[in-house]
Amino acid sequence: MKSKFFVFTIGLLLLSTLSSGCWDLLEVDKRAFVSTIGIDGNKEGMIHLSAQIPLPHKMLPPGATTGGESGKQFSMINFSANSVNAALNGLQAKTYQEVVIEQTKSVVINEELARQGITAIVENFIRNSQMPPQAILFFTANHTAKEILSFSPAQEILPGLQFIQAAQLVIKSDWTYYVPLWEFGQKLVHKATDPFASLISLDQKNKMFVTAGLAVFNGDRLTGKLDMAETQYFGLLAGLMQAGGIKIDLPDHNILTLRNVRGDSKINVSKSADGAPFFLVKTEITGTLNEITDTGKELTPTYIRKLESDAEQVLQPRLVNVIKKLQGFNSDIVGFGDKLRIQHQDMWQRTEWKDLYPTVPFAVEVKLKIVRDGTLR
């Protein structure tokens, strides 16, 4: 009898829920779903926020035309305020729709604003329960964030979606490294390792976006940039390159090209005679032989070992130069400070790391292993 009463009660609850309706839901056409957010600023501290909103009725298959004055598959709304939160609220007044940021895939921040410090901006997004913490963070190179978001690429795809699709391709992971909001914010709090994020720019001639290189930070301030080649070497140092491709000009004027390249580094910290830290970086690199311009040589084990040795001599100073460049930016994105904190807690506690890091001594050892010499078909 009790079980029948329970079933009857549940049925009444379901019936009342269905008949009452969902009062807090809105039709899709009454919502403006923001795919990408752009943030610019000025020296007076004002925030200029841009929102890219897809237009579903204009999202046609590739090759189709949308008609009208503009073939853009998105619209833009902008608002200026003294904070990100105020700017987001201000966007609501710019459209009859409810502005929704729960589906935002990426955030683009202007380089000049990033040089002033972005803790408040990042924390605002992370604390906002509506903002996806996995949204990818980009920094502009030679353009404003508004210019990036307003740009229509030759490829008929929503720009914000194009950013994310590129980030999901493992093969692109040696040109730049994509960082979500939560990870960037975590490094700001952690402080033993500085944050970095992907650079984005425009190729106006070919009408396309370029995501290559890294914006590197000292704390929350952008202090420098790595180009595409330097980003590759950083990826080898930091163990981030998982399926890259690198070209090496060998000492004998031959060119060696490797694919499926992976890098992994072990950093050991020791104390020098004066008690200061010394860092030894041991980087192991593996890759598949893709091409060697010296086609007259048979790929014997002895010759393969010679290629490995010659390539090691080329790669070692390049890795050293990247570390020195980062020291010049006072940006410890490799994580030397974190290794010091873990391996020598006493030294870490009595060290002002940011004062010491730009001149800290280090050495780099490189070991390359060509795991396969390719297959002729």
Phi, psi and omega per residue, in radians:
M1 nan -0.726 3.123
K2 -1.101 -0.687 -3.122
S3 -1.135 -0.662 3.114
K4 -1.155 -0.676 3.121
F5 -1.134 -0.676 3.134
F6 -1.118 -0.791 3.126
V7 -1.096 -0.735 3.141
F8 -1.097 -0.691 -3.135
T9 -1.151 -0.787 3.118
I10 -1.065 -0.724 3.122
G11 -1.071 -0.700 3.101
L12 -1.122 -0.707 3.128
L13 -1.107 -0.764 3.121
L14 -1.121 -0.721 -3.129
L15 -1.122 -0.709 -3.137
S16 -1.194 -0.595 3.118
T17 -1.174 -0.787 -3.134
L18 -1.168 -0.679 -3.095
S19 -1.295 -0.465 -3.101
S20 -1.350 -0.411 -3.140
G21 1.455 2.998 3.120
C22 -1.843 1.656 -2.996
W23 -1.211 -0.357 -3.046
D24 -1.728 0.201 -3.131
L25 -1.750 2.571 3.086
L26 -2.125 2.606 3.057
E27 -1.120 2.686 -3.099
V28 -1.026 -0.677 -3.083
D29 -1.258 -0.078 3.068
K30 -1.772 0.138 3.134
R31 -2.123 2.492 3.065
A32 -1.942 1.793 -3.082
F33 -1.472 2.055 -3.099
V34 -1.458 2.133 3.134
S35 -1.573 -0.625 -3.105
T36 -2.495 2.459 3.092
I37 -1.992 2.325 3.070
G38 -2.021 2.464 -3.106
I39 -2.292 2.119 3.008
D40 -2.043 2.946 3.130
G41 -2.706 3.088 3.065
N42 -2.366 3.090 -3.073
K43 -1.209 -0.307 3.122
E44 -1.437 -0.065 3.085
G45 1.618 0.111 3.117
M46 -1.357 2.524 3.098
I47 -1.840 2.203 3.069
H48 -1.880 1.878 -3.040
L49 -1.827 2.294 3.103
S50 -2.047 2.472 3.125
A51 -2.194 2.248 3.103
Q52 -1.714 2.141 -3.051
I53 -2.094 2.079 3.134
P54 -1.096 2.572 3.044
L55 -1.928 1.680 -3.029
P56 -0.965 -0.623 -3.079
H57 -1.256 -0.197 3.110
K58 -1.829 -0.006 -3.129
M59 -1.475 1.535 -3.098
L60 -1.778 2.873 3.111
P61 -1.064 2.687 3.109
P62 -0.913 2.365 3.128
G63 1.668 -0.325 3.133
A64 -1.415 2.697 3.109
T65 -1.885 2.557 -3.065
T66 -1.632 -0.374 -3.130
G67 1.377 3.034 -3.136
G68 1.432 -3.057 -3.106
E69 -1.245 -0.585 -3.087
S70 -2.210 2.401 3.087
G71 -1.653 0.182 -3.099
K72 -1.068 2.461 3.109
Q73 -1.618 0.238 -3.115
F74 -2.615 2.843 3.012
S75 -2.073 2.893 -3.130
M76 -2.202 2.390 2.951
I77 -2.234 2.545 -3.048
N78 -2.356 2.653 3.062
F79 -2.707 2.499 3.126
S80 -1.982 2.402 3.128
A81 -2.741 -3.118 -3.116
N82 -1.616 0.068 3.080
S83 -2.718 2.815 3.120
V84 -1.111 -0.752 -3.109
N85 -1.084 -0.752 3.121
A86 -1.139 -0.657 3.124
A87 -1.176 -0.711 3.097
L88 -1.078 -0.742 3.102
N89 -1.127 -0.650 -3.130
G90 -1.157 -0.468 3.115
L91 -1.057 -0.522 -3.109
Q92 -1.056 -0.520 -3.114
A93 -1.386 -0.149 -3.068
K94 -1.637 -0.044 -3.108
T95 -2.607 2.660 3.098
Y96 -1.305 -0.236 -3.109
Q97 -1.568 2.854 3.008
E98 -1.425 2.145 3.130
V99 -1.344 2.147 -3.054
V100 -2.063 2.185 -3.128
I101 -1.909 0.066 -3.108
E102 -1.104 -0.363 -3.119
Q103 -1.849 0.229 -3.125
T104 -1.109 2.273 -3.064
K105 -1.769 -0.401 -3.067
S106 -2.693 2.747 3.095
V107 -2.273 2.255 3.138
V108 -1.991 2.169 -3.102
I109 -2.068 2.368 -3.117
N110 -1.153 2.458 -3.106
E111 -1.032 -0.761 -3.107
E112 -1.123 -0.679 3.082
L113 -1.134 -0.700 -3.127
A114 -1.117 -0.503 3.120
R115 -1.262 -0.283 3.131
Q116 -1.538 -0.278 -3.110
G117 1.959 2.283 -3.027
I118 -2.218 0.372 3.124
T119 -0.999 -0.828 -3.099
A120 -1.068 -0.666 -3.125
I121 -1.182 -0.855 -3.112
V122 -1.122 -0.770 -3.139
E123 -1.107 -0.642 3.110
N124 -1.055 -0.773 3.132
F125 -1.164 -0.770 -3.087
I126 -1.138 -0.634 -3.138
R127 -1.385 -0.252 3.138
N128 -1.389 1.966 -3.070
S129 -1.124 -0.315 -3.139
Q130 -1.504 -0.307 -3.073
M131 -1.505 2.153 3.122
P132 -1.120 2.140 -3.134
P133 -1.186 -0.296 -3.135
Q134 -1.530 0.045 3.089
A135 -1.027 2.360 -3.089
I136 -1.368 2.403 -3.110
L137 -1.745 2.279 3.101
F138 -2.203 2.662 3.027
F139 -2.190 2.441 -3.041
T140 -1.306 2.659 3.020
A141 -2.166 1.819 3.064
N142 1.280 0.260 3.082
H143 -2.473 2.806 3.002
T144 -1.428 2.799 3.090
A145 -1.114 -0.628 3.126
K146 -1.095 -0.695 3.104
E147 -1.109 -0.685 3.123
I148 -1.101 -0.842 -3.085
L149 -1.223 -0.495 -3.104
S150 -1.434 -0.239 -3.020
F151 -1.277 2.373 3.066
S152 -1.845 1.950 -3.114
P153 -1.300 2.844 3.114
A154 -1.131 -0.636 3.085
Q155 -1.234 2.219 -3.049
E156 -1.391 1.402 3.134
I157 -2.622 2.550 3.132
L158 -1.015 2.191 -3.070
P159 -0.912 -0.806 -3.138
G160 -1.039 -0.649 3.104
L161 -1.223 -0.598 3.127
Q162 -1.100 -0.678 3.100
F163 -1.000 -0.821 -3.038
I164 -1.241 -0.686 3.108
Q165 -1.068 -0.673 3.086
A166 -1.121 -0.686 -3.118
A167 -1.161 -0.429 -3.099
Q168 -1.514 -0.114 3.135
L169 -1.543 2.006 -3.120
V170 -1.072 -0.580 -3.068
I171 -1.126 -0.358 3.137
K172 -1.554 0.007 -2.986
S173 -1.322 0.083 3.045
D174 -1.839 -0.087 3.105
W175 -1.601 -0.579 3.111
T176 -2.787 2.940 -3.137
Y177 -2.258 2.134 -3.009
Y178 -1.516 2.291 -3.038
V179 -2.138 2.201 3.089
P180 -1.356 2.849 -3.121
L181 -0.966 -0.781 -3.041
W182 -1.106 -0.655 -3.127
E183 -1.235 -0.709 3.095
F184 -1.069 -0.809 3.130
G185 -1.121 -0.608 3.123
Q186 -1.090 -0.700 3.135
K187 -1.231 -0.545 3.068
L188 -1.110 -0.642 -3.139
V189 -1.352 -0.723 -3.068
H190 -1.126 -0.798 3.034
K191 1.261 -0.212 3.112
A192 -1.422 -0.321 3.094
T193 -2.337 2.306 -3.123
D194 -1.372 2.664 3.126
P195 -1.467 2.853 3.023
F196 -2.580 2.896 3.097
A197 -2.759 2.961 -3.066
S198 -1.294 2.526 3.018
L199 -1.622 2.515 3.087
I200 -2.316 2.414 3.120
S201 -2.509 -3.128 -3.109
L202 -2.052 2.421 2.942
D203 -1.803 1.614 -3.050
Q204 -1.097 -0.665 -3.083
K205 -1.093 -0.807 -3.096
N206 -1.689 0.068 3.088
K207 0.936 1.037 3.112
M208 -2.588 2.794 3.041
F209 -1.489 2.607 3.071
V210 -2.165 2.032 3.052
T211 -1.957 1.739 -3.103
A212 -2.720 2.469 -3.115
G213 1.563 3.026 -3.079
L214 -2.291 2.508 2.914
A215 -1.612 2.169 -3.084
V216 -1.994 2.568 -2.951
F217 -2.154 2.639 2.878
N218 -1.926 1.762 -2.990
G219 1.170 -2.186 -3.106
D220 -1.749 0.167 -3.121
R221 -1.923 2.262 3.060
L222 -1.201 2.179 -3.104
T223 -2.068 -0.167 3.141
G224 -3.079 3.103 -3.127
K225 -2.399 2.578 3.009
L226 -1.877 2.381 3.073
D227 -1.375 -3.080 -3.024
M228 -1.096 -0.785 -3.126
A229 -1.139 -0.747 3.125
E230 -1.130 -0.591 3.097
T231 -1.131 -0.652 3.076
Q232 -1.062 -0.808 -3.115
Y233 -1.179 -0.638 3.034
F234 -1.075 -0.716 3.118
G235 -1.060 -0.617 3.076
L236 -1.193 -0.715 3.140
L237 -1.152 -0.725 -3.028
A238 -1.560 -0.040 -3.136
G239 1.287 0.415 -3.101
L240 -1.636 -0.464 -3.136
M241 -1.293 2.114 -3.086
Q242 -2.076 -0.381 -3.134
A243 -2.668 0.828 -3.033
G244 -1.548 3.113 3.052
G245 -2.376 2.261 -3.113
I246 -2.278 2.596 3.103
K247 -1.991 2.288 -3.063
I248 -2.178 2.098 3.053
D249 -1.446 1.877 -3.044
L250 -1.332 2.779 -3.133
P251 -1.033 -0.483 -3.118
D252 -1.557 0.286 3.075
H253 1.314 0.058 2.995
N254 -1.404 2.782 3.128
I255 -2.046 2.192 3.131
L256 -1.888 2.246 3.098
T257 -2.077 2.257 3.136
L258 -2.052 2.579 3.041
R259 -2.207 2.996 -3.069
N260 0.879 0.764 -3.074
V261 -1.431 2.353 3.074
R262 -2.220 2.517 3.113
G263 -2.237 2.548 3.101
D264 -2.604 2.309 -3.102
S265 -2.143 2.506 2.980
K266 -2.016 2.233 -3.107
I267 -1.961 2.040 3.107
N268 -1.873 2.377 -3.114
V269 -1.939 2.223 3.072
S270 -2.202 2.903 3.119
K271 -1.739 2.282 3.079
S272 -1.377 3.126 -3.083
A273 -1.038 -0.575 -3.117
D274 -1.591 0.152 3.094
G275 1.519 0.009 3.133
A276 -1.442 2.720 -3.130
P277 -1.347 2.576 3.020
F278 -2.271 2.329 -3.046
F279 -1.928 2.255 3.047
L280 -1.966 2.041 -3.116
V281 -1.802 2.058 3.086
K282 -1.916 1.906 -3.068
T283 -1.861 2.150 3.086
E284 -1.858 2.219 -3.092
I285 -2.153 2.334 3.051
T286 -2.161 2.615 3.130
G287 -2.932 2.840 3.102
T288 -1.732 2.348 3.117
L289 -1.137 2.130 -3.138
N290 -1.809 -0.715 -3.112
E291 -2.789 2.521 2.996
I292 -2.411 2.206 -3.048
T293 -1.214 -0.367 3.114
D294 -1.441 1.431 -3.052
T295 -1.344 -0.145 -3.109
G296 -1.412 -0.136 -3.084
K297 -1.666 2.415 3.027
E298 -1.381 2.407 -3.078
L299 -1.415 1.181 3.085
T300 -1.402 2.813 3.082
P301 -0.959 -0.635 3.137
T302 -1.152 -0.738 -3.135
Y303 -1.220 -0.649 3.091
I304 -1.067 -0.727 3.133
R305 -1.137 -0.628 3.091
K306 -1.125 -0.737 3.096
L307 -1.049 -0.751 3.131
E308 -1.073 -0.798 -3.118
S309 -1.125 -0.767 3.132
D310 -1.112 -0.718 3.135
A311 -1.149 -0.640 3.112
E312 -1.066 -0.680 3.132
Q313 -1.142 -0.522 3.129
V314 -1.406 -0.742 -3.052
L315 -1.242 -0.622 -3.043
Q316 -1.003 -0.902 3.133
P317 -1.162 -0.469 3.111
R318 -1.199 -0.701 3.089
L319 -1.152 -0.700 3.099
V320 -1.054 -0.765 -3.108
N321 -1.121 -0.610 3.101
V322 -1.153 -0.745 3.113
I323 -1.099 -0.761 3.124
K324 -1.097 -0.666 3.109
K325 -1.121 -0.731 3.102
L326 -1.139 -0.649 3.057
Q327 -1.085 -0.669 3.097
G328 -1.104 -0.553 3.071
F329 -1.447 -0.131 -2.994
N330 0.925 0.784 -3.122
S331 -2.136 1.917 -3.087
D332 -1.711 1.245 3.136
I333 -1.471 -0.265 3.080
V334 -1.267 -0.583 3.101
G335 1.797 0.519 3.089
F336 -1.065 -0.731 -3.134
G337 -1.068 -0.671 3.135
D338 -1.167 -0.663 3.091
K339 -1.137 -0.673 3.087
L340 -1.118 -0.736 -3.139
R341 -1.081 -0.687 -3.092
I342 -1.341 -0.779 -3.008
Q343 -1.503 -0.499 -3.116
H344 -2.429 1.356 -3.067
Q345 -1.061 -0.643 -3.136
D346 -1.121 -0.741 3.137
M347 -1.187 -0.670 3.141
W348 -1.082 -0.738 -3.069
Q349 -1.189 -0.521 -3.121
R350 -1.750 0.190 -3.096
T351 -1.949 2.336 2.931
E352 -1.515 1.605 -2.924
W353 -1.028 -0.727 -3.096
K354 -1.177 -0.421 3.056
D355 -1.396 -0.556 -3.064
L356 -1.503 -0.649 -2.982
Y357 -0.933 -0.757 -3.070
P358 -1.055 -0.356 -3.098
T359 -2.123 0.144 -3.078
V360 -1.134 2.376 -3.140
P361 -1.368 2.588 3.137
F362 -2.688 2.872 3.029
A363 -2.407 2.617 -3.121
V364 -2.176 2.241 3.022
E365 -2.003 2.346 -3.087
V366 -2.089 2.319 3.054
K367 -2.205 2.065 3.140
L368 -1.893 2.362 3.088
K369 -2.232 2.055 3.025
I370 -1.472 1.834 -2.974
V371 -1.377 -0.477 3.064
R372 -2.488 2.567 -3.132
D373 -1.751 0.275 3.086
G374 1.512 2.912 -3.121
T375 -2.224 2.279 3.063
L376 -1.552 2.255 -3.111
R377 -2.141 nan nan
